Amino acid sequence: MIHAIHHPLIKDLVNRLRDIQTDSATFRHLLQEVARLLLYEALKEWQLQPNRIQTWIGKKEFGFIEQEKIVFIPILRAGLPMLEGVLELLPKAKSGFLAMKRNEETLQPTIFYKRFPQLQGNTAVLLDPMLATGGSLSDAIEVVKADKPEKILSLNVIAAPEGVEAVSRKHPDVEVFIAQIDQKLNDKGFIIPGLGDAGDRAFHTE
C-alpha cells in the first residue's frame, strides 16, 4: 500500500524544497504543488459518480468526484500548505485538523489538538510533508481510525525507509503516497538528506 511516485516534475519540486535558499513563501507554494500532484496520483483509480448538469446544449450526465465524501486532515503546522493546495482542486471537500508534536528526546509524538468533521462513511486523507520515524503518522492514523472512516490515505512529500516500513507494518490497510523516499534517518530521527524542519521553513519560525 506504499506508492512511491516517480515523475521528473515531482522530483524537481522536491529538490527545490531542499534548497536552503528557498524562502518561506516559495516553500509553501512548492508544498502546495507537490500536494496537488500527490492527490492526482491518489485519485487515479477513483470511481466517478454520475451527476446531471446543465450544459450549453442542454442537460447532460457526467461523472464527478464526490468531493463532500473526502476529508483532508493536515497534521499541523507543516501540513497546512498542503491543505491549501488540495482544496484548490477539490473545494467542496471537508477539512479536519490534527496537531501533533514530536518529543525530540524520545522521538514519540504528542497529540494536543483534534477537530474532525464526520469521518464515518467518508475517506480521510492525511497531509504531512515529512514521514520520518513513522511514529507521528502511525499515531495520527490510530486517531483517525477511531472515527471509523471508510478509507484512509496519506500524502507525504519526503519519507525515510524506516518510517515507511513502520507505517506499512502497523497499518497495512492505509495507502501512502510519497513524492520521495530518501536514504535514511540520522541518530536524531531526521530524514537524510531531507529538507530540514518543514514547519519552521514554511512559516519562518526557525
Wavefront OBJ file of the C-alpha trace (Angstrom):
o trace
v 0.000 0.000 0.000
v 3.062 2.244 -0.318
v 3.154 4.276 -3.535
v 6.466 5.994 -4.262
v 5.864 8.444 -7.107
v 8.467 8.519 -9.860
v 7.975 11.587 -12.018
v 10.572 14.173 -13.099
v 8.292 17.117 -12.242
v 7.687 15.871 -8.699
v 11.409 15.218 -8.219
v 12.203 18.734 -9.428
v 9.716 20.288 -6.994
v 11.043 18.209 -4.090
v 14.619 19.187 -4.840
v 13.645 22.853 -4.918
v 12.219 22.325 -1.428
v 15.611 21.002 -0.311
v 17.403 24.200 -1.322
v 18.065 26.270 1.824
v 17.899 29.417 -0.332
v 14.187 28.776 -0.958
v 12.257 31.407 1.025
v 9.186 30.620 3.143
v 6.613 31.871 0.646
v 8.134 29.810 -2.166
v 8.494 26.826 0.162
v 4.773 26.911 0.973
v 3.900 27.251 -2.712
v 6.064 24.247 -3.603
v 4.365 22.173 -0.883
v 1.008 23.103 -2.392
v 2.147 21.997 -5.851
v 3.537 18.676 -4.637
v 0.341 18.024 -2.673
v -1.759 18.566 -5.792
v 0.364 16.104 -7.767
v 0.187 13.533 -4.970
v -3.593 13.903 -4.886
v -3.666 13.355 -8.643
v -1.899 10.009 -8.096
v -4.048 9.072 -5.107
v -7.283 9.585 -7.051
v -6.123 7.888 -10.237
v -8.418 4.875 -9.726
v -11.209 6.861 -8.046
v -14.716 5.966 -9.164
v -16.707 8.856 -10.588
v -20.355 9.307 -9.670
v -22.913 10.371 -12.302
v -24.475 13.805 -11.988
v -26.806 15.595 -14.371
v -25.764 19.169 -15.137
v -26.878 21.983 -17.401
v -24.543 22.421 -20.380
v -24.669 24.758 -23.343
v -26.563 22.081 -25.314
v -28.954 21.109 -22.537
v -28.908 18.794 -19.539
v -26.331 16.009 -19.726
v -24.991 13.414 -17.289
v -21.266 13.244 -16.498
v -19.040 11.647 -13.889
v -17.749 13.643 -10.923
v -15.721 13.021 -7.769
v -17.925 13.121 -4.670
v -15.897 15.846 -3.028
v -18.117 16.008 0.046
v -17.082 12.443 0.952
v -13.406 13.397 1.202
v -11.964 14.841 4.425
v -8.487 16.367 4.272
v -6.644 16.279 7.602
v -3.369 18.220 7.729
v -1.002 17.460 10.581
v -0.201 20.909 11.941
v 1.810 23.002 11.201
v 3.602 21.723 8.159
v 0.542 20.121 6.567
v -1.308 23.443 6.211
v 0.237 24.470 2.860
v -0.631 21.022 1.504
v -4.249 21.585 2.555
v -4.377 24.828 0.578
v -3.086 23.001 -2.485
v -5.557 20.110 -2.444
v -8.541 22.333 -1.621
v -7.897 24.294 -4.801
v -8.587 21.058 -6.692
v -11.487 19.859 -4.535
v -13.009 22.972 -2.932
v -16.112 21.130 -1.696
v -14.100 18.607 0.309
v -14.189 18.871 4.096
v -11.254 19.590 6.386
v -10.241 18.339 9.797
v -7.208 19.329 11.862
v -4.757 17.370 13.961
v -1.919 18.945 15.943
v 0.986 16.744 16.952
v 4.496 17.488 18.193
v 7.432 15.134 18.372
v 9.431 14.880 21.591
v 12.990 15.402 20.347
v 14.416 13.155 23.095
v 12.058 10.182 22.944
v 11.010 10.746 19.292
v 7.435 9.993 20.422
v 4.534 12.184 19.206
v 2.115 14.022 21.488
v -1.381 14.860 20.237
v -2.714 18.124 21.634
v -5.477 19.197 19.229
v -8.027 17.263 17.200
v -11.077 18.506 15.320
v -12.687 16.365 12.633
v -15.955 16.551 10.724
v -17.806 13.258 10.387
v -15.445 10.595 9.066
v -17.731 7.576 9.087
v -18.597 6.675 5.507
v -16.031 9.127 4.154
v -12.409 8.949 3.023
v -9.839 10.592 5.305
v -6.715 11.977 3.603
v -3.840 12.791 5.950
v -1.448 15.535 4.839
v 2.090 15.776 6.223
v 5.271 16.710 4.346
v 7.582 14.512 6.437
v 7.364 10.793 7.186
v 10.450 10.253 9.364
v 10.261 7.599 12.086
v 6.639 6.860 11.216
v 5.580 7.424 14.813
v 3.571 10.589 14.206
v 1.815 9.223 11.140
v 1.051 5.888 12.827
v -0.438 7.693 15.806
v -2.400 10.016 13.525
v -3.815 7.002 11.695
v -4.880 5.463 15.019
v -6.690 8.683 15.962
v -8.434 8.814 12.584
v -9.385 5.124 12.675
v -11.240 5.699 15.940
v -13.758 7.783 13.961
v -14.319 4.877 11.547
v -13.730 6.363 8.087
v -14.439 4.195 5.089
v -10.856 4.564 3.886
v -7.630 6.319 4.882
v -4.985 7.747 2.545
v -1.804 9.626 3.409
v 0.034 12.139 1.226
v 3.677 12.716 2.189
v 6.393 14.692 0.435
v 9.564 13.090 1.811
v 9.952 9.846 3.757
v 12.690 7.758 5.326
v 12.745 3.996 4.627
v 12.468 3.318 8.374
v 9.266 5.340 8.623
v 7.755 3.744 5.539
v 8.447 0.292 6.992
v 6.978 1.231 10.378
v 3.747 2.602 8.923
v 3.259 -0.249 6.460
v 3.815 -2.765 9.263
v 1.357 -1.113 11.680
v -1.243 -0.030 9.128
v -1.117 -2.259 6.033
v -4.645 -1.146 5.127
v -3.649 2.513 4.638
v -2.449 3.711 1.240
v 0.528 6.071 1.472
v 1.563 8.251 -1.477
v 5.114 9.602 -1.233
v 6.889 12.032 -3.552
v 10.394 10.960 -2.467
v 11.832 8.209 -0.266
v 15.233 9.394 0.958
v 18.278 7.494 2.216
v 17.838 7.094 5.977
v 17.242 8.655 9.392
v 20.113 10.125 11.382
v 20.603 9.451 15.103
v 18.225 12.319 15.946
v 15.406 10.930 13.832
v 15.712 13.428 10.981
v 15.493 12.402 7.335
v 18.778 12.415 5.387
v 19.197 14.302 3.097
v 15.634 15.553 3.729
v 14.871 19.263 3.673
v 15.109 20.376 7.288
v 12.135 21.157 9.523
v 9.238 21.662 7.114
v 7.105 23.567 9.629
v 9.872 26.005 10.515
v 10.793 26.569 6.889
v 7.184 27.028 5.778
v 6.373 29.607 8.456
v 9.753 31.167 9.068
v 9.952 30.094 12.726
v 13.447 28.579 12.731
l 1 2 3 4 5 6 7 8 9 10 11 12 13 14 15 16 17 18 19 20 21 22 23 24 25 26 27 28 29 30 31 32 33 34 35 36 37 38 39 40 41 42 43 44 45 46 47 48 49 50 51 52 53 54 55 56 57 58 59 60 61 62 63 64 65 66 67 68 69 70 71 72 73 74 75 76 77 78 79 80 81 82 83 84 85 86 87 88 89 90 91 92 93 94 95 96 97 98 99 100 101 102 103 104 105 106 107 108 109 110 111 112 113 114 115 116 117 118 119 120 121 122 123 124 125 126 127 128 129 130 131 132 133 134 135 136 137 138 139 140 141 142 143 144 145 146 147 148 149 150 151 152 153 154 155 156 157 158 159 160 161 162 163 164 165 166 167 168 169 170 171 172 173 174 175 176 177 178 179 180 181 182 183 184 185 186 187 188 189 190 191 192 193 194 195 196 197 198 199 200 201 202 203 204 205 206
